[in-house]
Amino acid sequence: MNRTTTVKEGDIQRKWYVVDAAGVPVGRLAAQVAQVLRGKNKPNFVYYADCGDFVIIINAAQAVLTGNKRDELIYWHTGWPDGLRNVSRGKMLDEKPEDLVAKAVWGMTPKTKLGREIFKKLKVYSGAEHPHAAQNPIALDVRKEGK
């Protein structure tokens, strides 16, 4: 008889991955990082639990925007009257590349309490240096096609 097993918090083994974003399209990078953050690459994935891994993205300033995305505007509202703001993706990549990459990954995670917990495991840096060497992160290749 087959038995269904559930994942317990103590059974989850989290790994640390480091991703080099140099020369990788932002959307492709965000999609693959969101899968790892969520834990969809593991055989014991369940949609209601946080079973994903930590991800460090380095060289976010060297990520690329394909097509006309450099000129597209990102809109948000501050919450105050007349608070509608916008900025182009290209300008954001030049000035705050960490925010652009993080915003792209956030767009591909669930907008729930679980999604906010998952998003806390993402660390983004514009340069090649990061302060997480003690965690011994494993290199994750996002350049290859497919998985």
Secondary structure, DSSP 4 states (H G I P E B T S, - for coil): --------GGG----EEEEE-TT-BHHHHHHHHHHHHHTTTSTT--TTS----EEEEE-GGG-B--TTTTT-EEEEE-SSTT-EEEEEHHHHHHH-HHHHHHHHHHTTS-SSHHHHHHHTTEEE-SSS--S-GGG-PEE---SSS--
